[in-house]
Structure formats: structure tokens, C-alpha cells
Amino acid sequence: MDADKICAFYDDPVKVATDKASMRSSVYAKRVTIETGLEWRLRRLRNNSARQLIILGRKIGRREELPTPSAAQS
């Protein structure tokens, strides 16, 4: 592969922006997983609580979709 083509690939502004966003996301995910400070503990608590609420909401939604026993017998 030609060196100019390789340079053009790595200098592409879309690729550079995507790489930057990916690195920022990766660093955040690592920090929220392993950091021990109060800020990170609160973030984990927030994330875990939100995840549990989403799961609970899905379970309740599925229950509402199921027919009630009295309606199924009619």
C-alpha cells in the first residue's frame, strides 16, 4: 500500500474524531469501573439503579401484555 494512502487514512478528520470519541468513552468506562472516589461510587450507584429500574419496567410491561386469567377463560 502506498504511504500517501496510509497517511490519508490516518489523517481523515472523520476517523480522527471517531478515534477521539472512542478513546474518551473507553477511559470513562474504565474509570467508572475501577475508581474508588466518592464521585465514581455515586456514578456506579446511579448507573446500577437506572439499570435495575429499566429491568423492572420491562418486567411490569410484559405482565401488562399478558391476558388476565379471567379474560382468557371468557
N, C-alpha and C positions, 0 to 999 in steps of 0.2 A: 504494500500500500504506500502511496506517495506521502511524503512528510507534510506537504501542504494540505492534503486532505485530512490527515490526522489532526493537524493544528486547527483546521476549520471546525472539525468536530468538537474539540475541546474548548474552542473559543465561542461556540454558538451561545448567544445570550439566553435562549430558552433553556438549554442544558445547564448553563451556569446557575440560572435562577432556580431550576428544579433541584440541582445538587445542593444549593444553599438551603432551600426549604427542607429537603430530606435530612440534611445534617442537623438542622435546628430541631426537627421533630425527633430524631434519634437521641440527641443529647437530652431533650426534655424527658423522653420516655425512660432513659437510663436514670436520670436524677430523681424522677418521681418514684422509681422502683427502689433505689438504694440509699438516697439521702436520709439523714436522721433528724434534721432540724424540724422545728415546730411547723414552719410553712409547708414542708413536704409531707409531714404527717397529716396536716389538715387537708392537703390536696388529695392524698390517698383516701382519707375518710370521705371526702366529697365524692370522689370517683366511685368508690365502692358502694356508697349509699345510693348514688344515682343508678348504678348498675342493678342493684337489688330492687329499686323501685321500678325499673324497666321490666325486669323479670316478673315481678308481682303484677304489674299492669298487663303483661301478656297472658299470665295465668287467669286473671279475672276476665279478660277479654274472651278467652277461649271458653270459659264457663258460661258466659252470656250467650255464646253462639250455640251451645248445646241445647237441645229441647228439654224442657222440664218433664219429669216422669208423667205428670198428669196430662200434658199436652200430647205426649207420644201415645197414650192409651186411647185417646178420643178418636 
